[in-house]
Amino acid sequence: MRRDVFQAISDPVRRDIIEILSKESLTVNEVAEHFDVSRPAISKHLKILHECGIVSFHKKGRERLCYIRPKQLIPAFMWIDRYRELWESKIDSFEKYVNNLNDKNQ
């Protein structure tokens, strides 16, 4: 199965893993310590992130060190950014509408 960055960030646990690894590289066990789910479940999430190219592993003794590859997230950021301006203008319009309603009611 071919996975992409959007599949990787679709799950909140994977987003949390990305956040944790953005601060420092950790072993699989250290990543798992941040969650109330089993280590095999975290391993599955890490596997998906690895298949998407977002996480890589480096052997460190008997452990595997997980580290983030942030460049792989660029396609998602670019896609989201295209819609940011649209939504900001819609939110600004809604804010003006609400302010006008408040002004009329006062």
C-alpha distances in whole Angstrom, upper triangle without the diagonal:
4,6,10,13,14,11,13,16,16,17,21,20,18,20,23,21,21,25,26,24,26,29,29,27,26,25,23,26,28,25,25,28,28,26,28,24,24,23,20,19,19,17,14,15,15,12,10,13,13,9,11,14,16,17,18,20,23,25,28,30,29,27,23,24,22,22,21,20,22,22,18,19,21,19,19,23,24,22,24,27,28,28,31,34,33,33,36,38,37,38,41,42,42,44,47,47,47,50,52,52,53,56,57,57,59
4,7,10,12,10,11,15,15,17,20,20,17,19,22,20,19,23,25,23,24,27,27,25,26,25,23,26,27,24,25,29,28,26,28,25,25,24,21,20,20,18,15,15,15,12,10,12,11,8,8,11,14,15,17,19,22,25,28,30,29,27,23,24,21,21,19,18,19,18,15,16,18,16,16,20,21,19,21,24,25,26,28,31,31,31,33,36,35,36,39,40,40,42,45,45,45,48,50,50,51,54,55,56,58
4,7,8,6,8,11,12,13,16,17,13,15,18,17,16,20,21,20,21,24,24,23,23,23,21,24,25,22,22,26,25,23,25,23,23,22,20,18,17,16,13,12,13,11,7,9,9,6,5,9,11,13,15,17,21,23,27,29,28,25,22,22,19,18,17,15,16,16,12,13,15,13,13,17,18,17,18,21,22,23,25,28,28,28,30,33,32,33,36,37,37,39,42,42,42,45,47,47,48,51,52,52,54
4,6,5,7,9,10,13,16,16,13,14,17,16,14,18,20,18,19,22,23,22,23,23,22,25,25,22,23,26,24,24,26,24,24,23,22,19,18,18,15,13,14,12,9,9,10,8,5,8,9,12,15,18,21,24,27,30,29,26,23,22,19,18,15,14,14,13,9,10,12,10,10,13,14,13,15,18,19,20,21,24,25,25,27,29,29,30,33,34,34,36,38,39,40,42,44,44,45,48,49,50,52
4,5,5,6,9,11,13,14,11,11,14,14,11,14,17,16,16,19,20,20,21,22,20,24,23,20,21,24,22,22,24,23,24,22,21,19,18,17,16,13,13,13,10,8,10,9,6,8,7,11,14,17,21,24,26,29,29,26,22,21,17,16,13,11,11,11,7,6,9,7,7,10,12,11,12,15,16,17,19,22,22,22,24,27,27,27,30,32,32,33,36,37,37,39,41,42,43,45,47,47,49
4,5,5,6,9,12,14,11,11,14,15,13,15,18,18,18,21,23,22,23,24,22,25,25,21,22,25,23,22,24,22,24,23,22,19,18,19,17,14,15,15,11,10,13,12,9,12,11,14,17,21,24,27,29,32,31,28,25,24,20,19,16,15,14,14,11,9,11,9,7,10,12,10,11,14,15,15,17,20,20,20,22,25,24,25,28,29,29,30,33,34,34,36,39,39,40,42,44,44,46
4,6,5,8,11,12,10,11,14,14,13,16,18,18,18,22,23,22,22,23,21,23,23,20,20,23,22,20,22,20,21,21,19,16,16,16,13,11,13,12,9,9,12,10,8,11,11,14,17,19,23,26,28,31,30,26,23,23,19,19,16,16,15,16,12,11,14,12,10,14,15,14,14,18,19,19,20,24,23,23,25,28,27,27,30,32,31,33,36,36,36,39,41,41,42,45,46,46,48
4,6,7,9,10,7,8,11,10,9,13,15,14,15,18,19,18,19,19,17,20,20,16,17,20,18,17,20,18,19,18,17,14,13,14,12,8,10,10,7,6,9,9,7,9,8,10,14,16,20,23,25,28,27,23,20,19,15,15,13,13,13,14,11,9,13,12,10,13,15,15,15,18,20,20,21,24,25,24,26,29,28,28,31,33,32,33,37,37,37,39,42,42,42,45,47,47,49
4,5,7,9,6,5,9,10,9,11,14,14,14,17,19,19,19,20,19,21,20,17,18,20,18,17,19,18,20,19,19,16,14,16,14,11,12,13,10,9,12,13,10,12,10,12,16,19,22,25,27,30,29,25,22,21,17,16,13,14,12,14,11,9,12,12,9,11,14,13,12,15,17,17,18,21,22,20,22,25,25,24,27,29,29,30,33,34,33,36,38,38,39,41,43,43,45
4,7,9,8,8,11,12,12,14,16,17,17,20,22,22,22,23,21,23,22,19,19,21,19,17,19,18,20,20,19,16,15,17,14,11,14,15,11,11,15,14,12,15,13,15,19,21,25,28,29,32,31,27,24,23,20,19,17,17,16,18,15,12,15,14,11,13,16,14,13,17,18,17,18,22,22,20,22,25,24,24,27,29,28,29,32,33,32,35,37,37,38,41,42,42,44
4,6,5,6,9,10,11,13,14,16,17,19,21,20,20,21,18,20,20,16,16,18,16,14,15,14,16,17,16,13,12,14,12,9,12,13,10,11,14,15,13,16,14,15,18,20,24,26,28,30,29,25,23,22,18,18,16,18,17,19,16,14,17,17,14,16,19,17,16,20,22,21,21,25,25,23,25,28,27,26,29,31,30,31,34,35,34,36,39,39,39,42,44,43,45
4,5,5,6,9,10,10,12,14,15,17,19,19,19,20,18,19,18,14,14,16,13,12,13,13,16,16,17,13,12,15,14,10,13,15,13,12,16,17,16,18,15,16,19,21,24,27,28,30,29,25,23,21,18,18,16,18,17,20,18,15,18,18,15,17,20,19,17,20,22,21,21,25,25,22,24,27,26,25,28,30,29,29,33,33,32,35,37,37,37,40,42,41,43
4,5,5,6,9,10,10,12,14,16,17,17,16,16,14,15,15,11,11,13,10,8,10,10,12,13,13,10,8,11,11,8,10,13,11,11,14,16,15,17,14,14,17,18,22,23,24,27,25,22,19,18,15,16,15,17,17,20,18,16,19,20,17,19,22,21,20,23,25,24,24,28,28,26,27,31,30,29,32,34,32,33,37,37,36,38,41,41,41,44,45,45,46
4,5,5,6,9,10,10,12,15,15,15,15,15,13,15,15,11,12,14,12,11,14,12,14,14,14,11,9,11,10,6,8,10,9,7,11,13,11,13,10,10,14,16,19,21,23,25,24,20,18,17,13,13,12,14,14,16,14,13,16,17,14,16,19,19,18,21,23,23,23,26,27,25,27,30,30,29,32,34,33,33,37,38,37,39,42,42,42,45,47,46,47
4,5,5,6,9,10,10,13,15,15,15,17,16,17,16,12,14,16,13,12,15,15,17,17,17,14,12,14,14,10,11,14,12,10,13,15,13,14,11,12,15,18,21,23,24,27,26,23,20,18,15,14,12,13,12,15,14,11,14,15,12,13,17,17,15,18,21,20,19,23,24,22,23,27,27,25,28,31,30,30,34,34,34,35,38,39,39,41,43,43,44
4,5,5,6,9,10,11,13,14,13,15,14,15,13,10,11,12,9,9,12,13,15,15,16,14,11,14,14,11,11,15,14,12,15,17,16,16,13,13,16,18,20,23,23,26,25,21,19,17,14,14,12,15,14,17,16,14,17,19,16,16,20,20,18,21,24,23,22,26,27,25,26,29,29,27,30,33,31,31,35,36,35,36,40,40,39,42,44,44,45
4,5,5,6,8,10,11,11,10,12,11,12,11,7,9,11,9,9,13,12,14,13,14,12,9,11,12,8,8,12,11,9,12,14,14,14,11,10,13,14,17,19,19,22,21,18,15,13,10,10,9,12,13,16,15,13,17,18,16,17,21,21,20,22,25,25,24,28,29,27,28,32,32,30,33,36,35,35,38,39,38,40,43,43,43,46,48,47,48
4,6,5,6,9,10,10,11,13,13,15,13,10,13,14,12,13,16,16,18,16,17,15,12,13,14,10,9,13,12,9,11,14,12,12,8,8,11,14,16,19,20,23,23,19,16,14,10,9,7,9,9,12,11,10,13,15,13,14,17,18,17,19,22,22,22,25,27,25,26,30,30,29,31,34,33,33,36,38,37,39,42,42,42,44,47,47,48
4,6,5,7,9,11,12,15,15,16,14,11,13,14,11,13,16,17,19,18,19,17,14,16,17,13,13,16,15,12,15,18,16,15,12,12,15,16,19,21,22,25,25,21,18,16,12,11,9,12,11,14,14,12,15,17,15,15,18,19,18,19,22,22,21,25,26,24,25,29,29,27,29,32,32,31,35,36,35,36,40,40,40,42,45,44,45
4,5,6,7,8,9,12,12,13,10,8,11,11,9,11,15,15,17,16,18,16,13,15,16,13,12,16,16,13,15,18,17,16,13,12,14,15,17,19,19,22,22,18,16,13,10,10,9,13,12,16,16,15,18,20,18,18,22,23,21,23,26,26,25,28,30,28,28,32,32,31,33,36,35,35,38,40,38,40,43,43,43,45,48,47,48
4,5,5,5,7,10,11,13,10,8,12,13,11,13,17,17,18,16,18,17,13,14,16,13,11,14,15,11,13,16,15,14,10,9,11,12,13,16,16,19,20,16,13,10,7,6,6,9,10,14,14,13,16,19,18,18,21,22,21,23,26,27,26,29,31,29,30,33,34,32,35,38,37,37,40,42,41,42,45,46,45,48,50,50,51
4,6,8,10,13,14,16,14,12,15,16,14,16,20,20,22,20,21,20,16,17,19,16,14,17,17,13,14,18,16,14,11,10,12,14,16,19,19,22,23,19,17,13,10,8,6,9,8,12,13,12,14,17,16,15,19,20,19,20,24,24,23,26,28,27,27,31,32,30,32,35,35,34,38,39,39,40,43,44,43,45,48,48,48
4,7,9,13,15,16,13,12,15,15,13,16,20,21,22,20,23,21,18,19,21,18,16,19,20,16,17,21,19,18,14,13,15,16,17,19,19,22,23,19,17,14,12,9,9,12,11,15,16,15,18,21,20,19,22,24,22,23,27,27,25,29,31,29,29,33,34,32,34,37,36,36,39,41,40,40,44,45,44,46,49,49,49
4,6,10,12,14,11,10,14,14,13,16,20,21,21,19,21,21,17,18,20,18,15,18,19,16,16,20,19,17,14,12,13,13,13,16,15,18,19,16,14,10,9,7,8,12,12,16,17,17,19,22,22,21,24,26,25,26,29,30,29,32,34,33,33,36,37,35,37,40,40,39,42,44,43,44,48,48,48,50,53,52,53
4,7,10,12,9,9,13,14,13,16,20,20,20,17,19,19,15,15,18,16,13,16,17,14,14,18,18,15,13,10,10,9,10,12,11,15,16,12,10,6,6,5,7,11,12,16,16,17,20,22,22,22,25,27,26,27,31,32,30,34,36,34,35,38,39,38,40,43,42,42,45,47,46,47,50,51,50,53,55,55,56
4,6,8,6,6,10,10,11,14,17,17,17,14,16,16,13,13,16,14,12,15,17,14,14,18,18,17,14,11,11,10,10,11,10,13,13,10,8,5,5,7,10,13,15,19,19,19,22,25,24,24,27,29,28,30,33,33,32,36,38,36,37,40,41,39,41,44,44,43,47,48,47,48,52,52,51,54,56,56,56
4,5,5,6,9,10,12,14,17,16,15,11,14,15,11,11,14,14,11,13,16,15,14,18,19,17,15,12,11,9,9,9,9,11,10,6,6,4,6,9,12,15,18,21,20,21,24,27,26,27,30,31,30,32,35,36,35,38,40,39,39,43,43,42,44,47,46,46,49,51,50,51,54,54,54,57,59,59,59
4,5,5,6,9,10,12,14,13,11,8,10,11,8,7,11,11,8,11,14,13,12,16,17,16,15,11,11,9,11,11,11,13,11,8,6,7,7,10,13,16,18,21,20,21,24,26,25,26,29,30,29,32,34,35,34,38,39,38,39,42,42,41,43,46,45,45,49,50,49,50,53,53,53,56,58,58,58
4,5,5,6,9,10,12,12,10,7,10,11,9,9,13,13,11,14,17,16,16,19,21,20,18,15,15,13,14,13,13,14,12,9,9,9,10,13,16,19,21,25,24,24,27,29,28,29,32,33,32,34,37,37,37,40,41,40,40,44,44,42,45,48,46,46,50,51,49,51,54,54,54,57,59,58,59
4,5,5,7,10,12,13,12,10,13,14,10,11,15,14,12,15,18,16,17,20,21,20,18,15,15,13,14,14,13,15,14,10,10,9,9,12,14,18,20,23,23,23,26,28,27,27,31,32,30,32,36,36,35,38,40,38,38,42,42,40,43,46,44,44,48,49,47,49,52,52,51,54,57,56,56
4,5,6,8,11,11,11,9,11,11,8,9,12,11,9,13,15,13,14,17,18,18,15,12,13,13,14,15,15,17,16,12,11,10,8,11,12,16,17,21,20,19,23,25,23,24,27,28,27,29,32,32,31,35,36,34,35,39,39,37,40,42,41,41,45,46,44,46,49,49,49,51,54,53,54
4,5,6,8,8,7,6,9,9,6,8,11,10,10,13,15,14,16,19,19,20,17,15,16,15,17,17,17,18,16,13,13,12,11,14,15,19,20,24,22,22,26,27,25,26,30,30,29,31,34,34,33,37,38,36,37,40,40,38,41,44,42,42,46,47,45,47,50,50,49,52,54,53,54
4,6,8,9,9,8,12,12,10,12,15,14,14,17,19,18,19,22,23,23,20,17,19,18,19,19,18,19,18,15,15,14,14,16,17,21,22,26,25,24,28,29,27,28,32,32,31,33,36,35,34,38,39,37,38,41,41,39,41,44,43,42,46,47,45,47,50,50,49,52,54,53,54
4,7,9,11,10,14,12,10,13,15,13,13,17,18,17,19,22,22,22,19,17,19,18,20,21,20,22,21,17,17,15,14,15,16,20,20,24,23,22,25,27,25,25,29,29,27,30,33,32,31,35,36,33,34,38,37,35,38,40,39,38,42,43,41,43,46,46,45,48,50,49,50
4,5,8,9,12,10,8,12,13,12,13,16,17,16,19,21,21,22,19,18,20,19,22,22,22,24,22,19,18,17,16,17,18,21,22,25,24,22,26,27,25,26,29,29,27,30,33,32,31,35,35,33,34,37,37,35,38,40,38,38,42,42,41,43,46,45,45,48,50,49,50
4,7,9,12,10,10,13,14,14,15,18,19,19,21,23,24,25,22,21,23,22,25,25,25,26,24,21,20,20,19,21,22,25,25,29,27,26,29,30,27,28,32,32,30,32,35,34,33,37,37,35,36,39,38,36,39,42,39,39,43,44,42,44,47,46,45,49,51,49,50
4,7,8,6,7,10,11,11,13,15,16,17,19,21,22,23,21,19,21,21,23,24,24,25,22,20,19,19,18,20,21,24,25,28,26,25,28,29,26,28,32,31,29,32,35,34,33,37,38,35,36,40,39,37,40,42,40,41,44,45,43,45,48,47,47,50,52,51,52
4,5,5,7,9,10,11,13,14,16,17,18,20,22,23,21,19,20,19,22,22,22,23,20,17,17,18,17,20,21,24,26,29,26,26,30,30,28,30,33,33,32,35,37,36,36,40,40,38,39,43,42,40,43,46,44,44,48,48,47,49,52,51,51,54,56,55,56
4,5,5,6,9,10,10,12,14,15,16,18,20,21,19,17,17,16,18,18,18,19,16,14,13,15,14,17,19,22,24,27,25,24,28,29,27,29,32,32,31,34,37,36,36,40,41,38,40,43,43,41,44,47,45,45,49,49,48,50,53,53,52,56,57,56,58
4,5,5,6,9,10,10,12,14,15,16,18,20,19,16,17,16,19,18,19,20,17,15,14,16,15,18,19,22,24,27,24,24,28,28,27,29,32,32,31,34,36,36,36,40,40,39,40,44,43,42,45,47,45,46,50,50,49,51,54,53,53,57,58,57,59
4,5,5,6,9,10,11,13,14,15,17,19,17,16,17,17,20,20,21,23,20,17,16,17,15,18,19,21,22,25,23,22,26,26,24,26,29,29,28,31,33,33,33,37,37,35,37,40,39,38,41,43,42,42,46,46,45,48,50,50,50,53,55,54,55
4,5,5,6,8,10,10,12,14,15,16,15,13,14,14,17,18,19,20,18,15,13,14,12,14,15,18,19,22,20,20,24,24,22,24,27,27,26,29,32,31,31,35,36,34,35,39,38,37,40,42,41,41,45,45,44,46,49,49,49,52,54,53,54
4,5,5,6,9,10,10,12,14,15,14,12,12,12,15,15,17,18,16,13,11,12,11,14,15,17,19,22,19,20,24,24,23,25,28,28,28,30,33,33,33,37,37,36,37,41,40,39,42,45,43,44,47,48,47,49,52,52,52,55,57,56,58
4,5,5,6,9,10,11,13,14,14,12,14,14,17,18,20,21,19,16,14,15,13,16,16,18,20,22,19,19,23,23,21,24,27,26,26,29,31,31,32,35,36,34,36,39,39,38,41,43,42,43,46,47,46,48,51,50,51,54,56,55,57
4,5,5,6,9,10,11,12,11,10,12,13,17,18,20,22,20,17,15,15,12,14,13,15,17,19,16,16,20,20,18,21,23,23,23,26,28,28,28,32,32,31,32,36,35,34,37,39,38,39,43,43,42,45,47,47,47,50,52,52,53
4,5,5,6,9,10,10,9,7,9,9,13,15,17,19,17,14,11,11,8,10,11,13,15,17,15,15,19,19,18,20,23,23,23,26,28,29,29,32,33,32,33,37,37,36,39,41,40,41,44,45,44,46,49,49,49,52,54,54,55
4,5,5,6,9,10,10,8,9,10,14,15,18,20,18,15,12,13,11,12,13,14,16,18,15,16,20,20,19,22,24,24,24,27,29,30,30,34,35,33,35,38,38,38,41,43,42,43,46,47,46,48,51,51,52,54,56,56,57
4,5,5,6,9,9,9,11,13,16,18,21,23,22,19,16,16,13,14,13,14,15,16,13,14,17,17,16,19,21,21,21,24,26,26,27,31,31,30,32,35,35,34,38,39,39,40,43,44,43,46,48,48,49,51,53,53,55
4,5,5,6,5,5,8,11,14,17,19,22,21,18,14,14,10,11,9,10,11,13,10,11,14,15,14,16,19,19,19,22,24,25,25,29,29,28,30,33,33,33,36,38,37,38,41,42,42,44,47,47,47,50,52,52,53
4,5,5,6,5,6,8,12,14,17,20,19,16,13,12,9,10,9,9,12,13,11,12,16,16,16,18,21,21,22,24,26,27,28,31,32,32,33,36,36,36,39,41,41,41,45,46,45,47,50,50,51,53,55,55,57
4,5,8,8,9,11,15,17,20,23,22,19,16,16,13,13,13,12,14,14,11,13,16,15,16,19,20,20,22,24,26,27,28,31,32,31,33,36,36,36,39,41,41,42,45,46,46,48,50,51,51,54,56,56,57
4,6,8,10,13,16,19,22,25,24,21,18,17,14,13,11,10,11,12,8,9,12,12,12,15,17,16,18,20,22,23,24,27,28,28,30,33,33,33,35,37,37,38,41,42,42,44,47,47,48,50,52,53,54
4,6,7,11,14,17,20,23,23,20,16,15,12,11,9,7,9,9,6,9,12,12,13,15,17,18,19,21,23,24,25,28,29,29,31,34,34,34,37,39,39,40,43,44,44,46,48,49,49,52,54,54,56
4,7,10,14,17,19,22,22,19,15,14,10,9,6,5,7,8,5,7,10,11,12,13,16,17,17,19,21,23,23,26,28,27,28,32,32,32,34,37,37,37,40,41,41,43,46,46,47,49,51,52,53
4,7,10,13,16,19,19,15,12,10,6,6,5,6,8,11,9,10,14,15,15,17,19,20,21,23,25,26,26,30,31,30,31,35,35,35,37,40,39,40,43,44,44,45,48,49,49,51,54,54,55
4,7,10,13,16,16,13,9,8,6,6,6,7,11,12,11,13,16,18,18,20,22,23,24,26,28,30,30,33,34,34,35,38,39,38,41,43,43,43,46,48,47,49,52,53,53,55,57,57,58
4,7,9,12,12,10,6,5,5,6,9,10,14,16,15,17,20,22,22,23,26,27,28,29,32,33,33,36,38,37,38,41,42,41,44,46,46,46,49,51,50,52,55,55,55,58,60,60,61
4,6,10,11,8,6,5,7,8,11,12,16,18,17,20,22,24,25,26,28,30,31,32,35,36,36,39,41,40,41,44,45,44,46,49,49,49,52,54,53,55,58,58,58,60,63,63,64
4,6,7,6,5,6,9,11,15,16,20,22,21,23,26,28,28,30,32,33,34,36,38,40,39,43,44,43,44,48,48,47,50,52,52,52,55,57,56,58,61,61,61,63,66,66,66
4,6,5,6,6,10,12,16,18,21,23,23,25,28,30,30,31,34,35,36,37,40,41,41,44,46,45,45,49,50,48,51,53,53,53,56,58,57,58,61,62,61,64,66,66,67
4,6,8,9,13,16,19,21,25,27,27,29,32,34,34,35,37,39,39,41,43,45,44,47,49,48,49,52,53,52,54,57,56,56,59,61,60,61,65,65,64,67,70,69,70
4,7,10,13,16,20,22,25,28,27,29,32,34,34,35,38,39,39,41,43,44,44,47,49,48,49,52,52,51,54,57,56,56,59,60,59,61,64,64,64,67,69,68,69
4,6,10,13,16,19,22,25,24,25,29,31,30,31,34,35,35,37,40,41,40,44,45,44,45,49,49,48,50,53,52,52,55,57,56,57,60,61,60,63,65,65,65
4,6,10,13,15,19,21,20,22,25,27,27,28,31,32,32,34,37,38,37,41,42,41,42,45,46,45,47,50,49,49,53,54,53,55,58,58,58,60,63,62,63
4,7,10,13,16,19,18,20,23,25,25,26,28,30,30,31,34,35,35,38,40,39,39,43,43,42,45,47,47,47,50,52,51,52,55,56,55,58,60,60,61
4,7,10,13,15,15,16,19,21,21,22,25,26,26,28,31,32,31,34,36,35,36,39,40,39,41,44,43,43,47,48,47,49,52,52,52,55,57,57,58
4,7,9,12,12,14,16,19,19,19,22,24,24,25,28,29,29,32,34,33,33,37,38,37,39,42,41,41,44,46,45,47,50,50,50,53,55,55,56
4,6,9,9,10,13,15,15,16,18,20,20,21,24,26,25,28,30,29,30,33,34,33,35,38,38,38,41,43,42,44,47,47,47,50,52,52,53
4,6,6,8,10,13,13,14,16,18,19,20,22,24,24,27,29,28,29,32,33,33,35,38,38,38,41,43,42,44,47,48,48,50,52,53,53
4,5,5,7,11,11,11,13,15,16,16,19,21,20,23,25,25,26,29,30,29,31,34,34,34,37,39,39,40,43,44,44,46,49,49,50
4,5,5,9,10,10,11,14,15,15,18,20,20,23,25,25,26,28,30,30,31,34,35,35,38,39,40,41,44,45,45,47,49,50,51
4,6,7,9,10,11,13,14,16,18,20,20,23,25,25,26,29,30,30,32,34,34,35,38,39,40,41,44,45,45,47,49,50,51
4,6,6,6,9,10,11,12,15,16,17,20,21,21,22,25,26,26,28,31,31,31,34,36,36,37,40,41,41,44,46,46,47
4,5,5,6,9,10,10,12,15,15,18,20,20,21,23,25,25,27,29,30,31,33,35,35,37,39,40,41,43,45,46,47
4,6,5,6,9,10,11,13,14,17,18,19,20,23,24,24,26,28,29,30,33,34,35,36,39,40,41,43,44,45,47
4,5,5,6,8,10,11,12,15,17,16,18,21,21,22,24,26,27,28,30,31,32,34,36,37,38,40,42,43,44
4,5,5,6,9,10,10,13,15,15,16,19,20,20,22,24,25,26,28,30,30,32,34,35,36,38,40,41,42
4,6,5,6,9,10,12,14,15,16,18,20,20,22,24,25,26,28,30,31,32,34,36,37,38,40,41,43
4,5,5,7,9,12,12,13,15,17,18,19,21,23,24,25,27,28,29,31,33,34,35,37,39,40,42
4,5,6,6,10,10,10,12,15,15,16,18,20,21,22,24,25,26,28,30,31,32,34,36,37,38
4,5,5,7,9,10,11,13,15,15,17,19,20,21,23,25,26,27,29,31,32,33,35,36,38
4,6,7,8,10,11,13,14,15,17,18,20,21,23,24,26,27,29,30,32,33,35,36,38
4,6,5,6,9,10,11,12,14,16,17,18,20,21,23,24,26,27,29,30,32,33,35
4,5,5,6,9,10,10,12,14,15,16,18,20,21,22,24,26,27,28,30,32,33
4,6,5,6,9,10,10,12,14,15,17,18,20,21,23,25,26,27,29,30,32
4,6,5,6,9,10,11,13,14,16,17,19,20,21,23,25,26,27,29,31
4,5,5,6,8,10,10,12,14,15,16,18,20,21,22,24,26,27,29
4,5,5,6,9,10,10,12,14,15,16,18,20,21,22,24,26,27
4,5,5,6,9,10,11,12,14,15,16,18,20,21,23,25,26
4,5,5,6,9,10,11,12,14,15,17,18,20,21,23,25
4,5,5,6,9,10,11,12,14,15,16,18,20,21,23
4,5,5,6,9,10,11,12,14,15,16,18,20,21
4,5,5,6,9,10,11,12,14,15,17,19,20
4,5,5,6,9,10,11,12,14,15,17,19
4,5,5,6,9,10,11,12,14,15,17
4,5,5,6,9,10,10,12,14,15
4,5,5,6,9,10,11,13,15
4,5,5,6,9,10,11,13
4,5,5,6,9,10,11
4,5,5,6,9,10
4,5,5,6,9
4,5,5,6
4,6,5
4,6
4
